[in-house]
Amino acid sequence: TSDARERPKQTSSLSPTADSDALKNTTKEQQPKAVARTTAQAEKRPPRLLLVDDNKINLRLLETFMRKRKYEFVDSAEDGALAVEAAKRHPEGYDIIFMDLSMPVMNGFEATRAIRELEQTRDPAAYAQKPKPAMIVALTGLASGRDHGEAFACGVDLYMTKPVSFKEVGRLLDNWEAHGGLDNPKPALKEKADHDE
């Protein structure tokens, strides 16, 4: 798509009042999978989120929705290149990334691939336990089978075709909080000797 700043008018493909029929193209196998609890004593926390969309209206609606859910760790980016830069600034990683696929500068396919590569290159020595990869959710108007296949090949976990219902977005977040919202490991405080291995 062309850069958002060049568009005379933007409309949103996200609907806060749309029902679950808005996501008919999400197949059963693409539904988010519950993450097993590692320990009964693990503390739950809100997800760390990255919202990526070149449509500023969509981005603002997503940000507003997350604020209503009282999430504090929410970053946003208007193209794939900015999304990758955000991922580089946060080596602990994001829990969930909502990724548009058709964007200027760097599209969502390329950005997803780059973020997956960053996750693979994290230094395990810097953490008591290596952080889990982000759940990357494609929010896109691209609906062809070829686009689906390419998205999953790049590392997308869940594919949602616009127009997207906020009811379904909320359900996904509820599922993460119920099953995957465990406290991800924080960088371990290592003694200097540990780095001399």
C-alpha positions, 0 to 999 in steps of 0.5 A: 500500500502507499504511505499513509501520509499520502492518502487524502482519507483513511477509513478503518477496517477494525470495528469495535462493534462487529460480531465474530462473523467478521473473522470467518476466514480464521480457521480452527488450526490458526486459533491461538494455542494455550501455553502450558503453565510452567509453575503454579506459583508463576505470576501473571502479568499483562502482555507486552504488545507491539501494534503495527499498521500503516493506517493511522486510524486502525493504529489509533483504534487498536491503541485505544482498545488496549488502553481500555484493557489497562495494558501499559506496555504497548508500542506502535509502529507505522511500517515494518522497518519501525516494527523491527527497530522496536523489537531491537530496542526490547531484547526481552521481546514482545508477547503479542505482535499485531502485524499488518502485512501490506505496508510501505518501507518494509511489509509485514512478511519481511518484518515478521521474518526479521523479528523471528531472526532477532528472537533466534539470536538472543543471547541465552547467557543474558537471561535466567531462561530464554524469553518465549517467541512472540505470538505474531497475529496478522491483521490484514486485508490480504485473503488469498491462499498464497498470502496465507501460506507466505505469512505462516512461512515467515513466522505468523502464528495467527491470520485474521482477515480484515474487517476484524472484530474487536470482540475476536481480538479481545477473545485472543487477549483473554486466552493469552491472559488465561493460559499464557500470561505468565511472567516471562523471564527477566534478564538475569543479574549475572556476576562478571565471572559469568561472562568470562565463560 
